[in-house]
Amino acid sequence: MVLRKVFDNDYHFFYRETMRKRCEVSLCFLLVLLTSIAASFQIPIVASFQVIIVNPGESIQSAINVASENATIIIKPGKYVERLQVIKSLTLTGEVGKSNSTIIQNSAGGTTLEILRGINSVKVANLFINGSKTYLSTGIYVKSQFNLIQNVTVANHYYGIHVYDSSYNVMRNNCILNNTLDLRVFGLYLPHFLHDIDDSNLVSGRKVYYWINQSDKKFPTDAGYIAAVNCANVTVENVEISNQFAGVTFAYTNNSNVINITSALNEYGVYLLCSKGNTVSNSTLTQNFWDGILLITSTDSQLESNIVKFNDRGICFSYTPLIPAWSDNNVIRKNILANNREGVYLENSSRNQIVENTIANSTIGIDLVDQTQNCTVFHNNFLNNAENVGFFPAPPPLSAHSFDNGYPSGGNFWSNYVGQDIFKGKHQNETGIDGIGDTEHNVTTGIFDHYPLMHPYGSIRNLNTSLIYLTLQAAIAAPETLEKHIIFVKSGTYREPIVIQKPLIVCGENKDSTVIITGPSSHAVTVLASNVTLKGFTISNEGGLAYSYGLWLVGASYNILQNNIVTGKYVGIMLENRSSNNIIQNNQIIGNNQYGIFVKRYCDRNIIFNNSILANDWNGIELAYSEENIIEANMIANNGGYGFEIPIYGLASNNVIFHNNFVNNSWNNPSGRQAADFWTNRWNSDGEGNYWCDYSGADTDRDGIGNTPYFINGELDGELETLHIDQFPLMGKYSVFMFYGEQISVISNAEHIEPKYTVESHEGNLTLNVTAEVPVEGFLRIRVSRKLINTPYKILLDGQEISEPQARELPCSDEVFLCLYVSTSSGEHFVDVNGYSVIPEPLNQTILMFLFLSAAICLLVKALYRNKNCKLENLNTAGHRASDTKGLSDSFSKSCLERRSTNVLL
C-alpha cells in the first residue's frame, strides 16, 4: 500500500507535468504561426521562443548548439548524415506528415540521437532515424525525464530506443523495427519504469503493451513488447516475442504469471525485478543474449517446466548493492536447462530450491556465488557439464547446502558418477538394488550427494499416476500401480531383473537405447500375468555364458511382446506352462546361446509374426507339446541348429508355419536342413508356403510359387519324406509392410526392397525401390489391399508403363486384395503401382497412429478370443495336397488360420 501511494503521487505529478509540457508545445507552435503572420505584415514583435529551420546540407547539431532553451528546430525533408546530442531542452521535429522523408542517417555506429542526463522536457517528432546495425549502436538514447518521442521511425540499430534510468517519458505513434533489440526500458528503482508508453507504438510491426498499476488482467497475444510495472495478478500467455530488451518484464509486480510463451533473441527471456510471488511456466526461452530468466531481488517465484537453451545463463539470480535485498525462497523445478554457458547462476541468494531439472552441456551446471547459502538441490540430472557445480569464491560450510533429499528419495543423477548399485538401505549395506549408488558422490571438497541416483530422475514413470520411481521393479510392484497402467521407461541401461505379476503396459522409449541387462543366471523379464504388453527394450546379458531367459512367460496368456531386441541369453523368448494366445511380433532375437524362441508345455494358439530370429547358437524356433500356433512372416537365418524344429519328442501338431524366410541355418547341424518336423503340422496357407534358401525347384508359370514341393525333413533312409512338405514354396523372400492400416506383402528374389505409399486426390501410388544384386532375372509378387490400390490401375517400371507379359494380375486376386507379378532385370529398379484409392488424403500422423493402433488392437483381441475349438479347413488348394494329412487335428480350423490377417505391424 505504501508503494502504491508513492506511485500514485509520482504518477499524478507525472500527469500534471506532461499536460504542462503539451501546453508549452501548443504555445510554441502558436507563437511560430504568429511570428510568421507578423513578419508578413511587417509587425514588429518580441519573440519569446526561438524557431530554427534546418535545410538539407545544413547541420542539425549546429542548430542544437546555437539554439536557446525551449527552442524549436524544424528539419526540412532530406537526409542528414550525422549523430546528434541534445544538450538543452528543445523541440526537434521534422515536418508534420513527412516523417519518413526527414532522415537522420548514422553509419558510424554509436548513438544517433542522445538526450543527455539532466536534459529534460525534450520533444522529438516526425523523424526517420536510421543506422547500419553496428554493434551496440542506439537510435534514440534517453537518460532524462519528461521527454516526448512521437511519430518517429527508428530502424537498423542494435538498440532502437533505449530509455535508461529515467522517468516520466512519453512515447506515441512510434515505429521501431529491424533493430537487434527494438525497445529497451531499463532501471532499478520504481520511478525508472514510470513512463507513458501506449499501444500506438509498434515494435517490428506489433503493439507495445506497457502497463502501469494494473491488476487482474491478461496481456493481448498480439504483443511485440510486454512490461508490467507495479502490477498485480496479471497474466502473459501464448505470446511470441523476440528482439526486445526482454520477452516479458515484471518490475515491482507481484503474484502474476508467465505461461507458455516463446522468448528468443532478446536480451533476457523473462526479466523479474523487485517482484514477488510470480510464476514462469511451460515457456521456451532460447538464444537470448544474456539470461533465459533473470531475477533481481525477487522472491517466492516458481520457475517450472520451461525449456531454457542456448542462452548465456539459463536462470540467473542477480544482486545489486543499490537494493539491499536478495532473491530468496524461489523454486526452480522441472526445467530443461541445456547448452547454456551456465545452467543456473545464484548470486547472494538463500533458501532456494533446485529440483527435478535437467542441466546439460554447460560450462558450469550450477554456479553458487558470493554469499549464496542454504540451497536445496536434489532430483536433478547433471549431464555432460564441464563442471557440474561451481562455488565462488569458495565452498560454504557443510551445512550451507543440501544435495540430496535423504533416503529413499535420493539425490541427483551425475553423468560422471562411477559407483554401482548392488546394495540398498539408508546405509547402503543391505542386499538388493534401490536405484541409488552405494557410494557418495563428491560434489566439491567437503560437500557430498549422499544418495546419488543410478538413472536420470524421471527415467521410470507411471504415466497414469505421474509418479516417478528409481527402479523398474519398484514401478511395477508399487501398490498405486494398478491394472492397465502404463510404465514408461526412458533410454538408459537398467541392470535389474523384473517380474511382472499384474496386467500392465511396460514401454521402453527406444528399443536400441532402452536396455535391460542382467547376469548370466538371472532371467531378465519374467511375466506371470496375462494381458501384459512389453515393448521397446533391448534385453541383454553380461558376465559370461548365460543360462537364463531374456523374456520368460510362465502360465501367462493374452500378452503382447513386440518391438524388442533380445540377445545373449540362453533362450531369447521362452513360453511354457500353458502360456497361450500370446502375440510375439516385430522382435529381433539375435545371438542367444541356445534357442531364439522356445515354446513348450501346452502353449497353444500363440502368434509368432514378423520377427527377425538370427544367429542363435542352436535352433531359431523350437516348439514342443504345443498346438494351434501360427508362425508367420519371420526372418529365420544363420541359426546353428535348425531354423525351426518340432522335435520327435515334442508331440506338437496342428501348427501352421508359412511366409517365413529360412536362410542359411544349420551351420552347427550336420543334417544341413533348414527345419525339422516329426509331427503333423501345416507348412503353407492359402496357396503360399515359405522361402527356403536351398529349394531348387522351378517356377515355370511365373507366379512366384515353386512348381514342386519342398521336403521339410529331406531324404530319410534313401527315400523322400512325403508327409512333412511345404506344398507351395516361395521363389523369393517374403516381406510385409503396413500403410494406412492396410497390409502390403511382397515376395521377391531382390536383395533389398524399400516401399513407399502416397495418395493424392484418390490416387494411390505404391513405389518399390528394388535392388537385385544377383545376375538373374528379378521378380516381385505383390499383394496389396484394394483400399490402397484398386482398378483401374497401371504398373510402371523405372517410370515407363509396362503390361503383359512383363507385368500381369494373378488369378488369386479377389475383391479384397490385388495380386500382381512383375518381372525385372538385375540391378536397381523402381516399380510403381498406381490406381484408385479409397484413402482420400494423408492423415495427420498422430491421428493416424491412434486410429491404426486402435483398429489393430481391436482386430487382434477379436481374433484371439475366437472359438478355441474351431475346425480345420479342407486342405484342397489349387490341386496341391500332401499325400498324407490324416494326422492333422480337426480342432484347428480355417478361422484360426485367418488370425494371421490381423497380425498388423503395431
Disulfide bonds with the S-S distance in Angstrom:
Cys870-Cys896 2.36
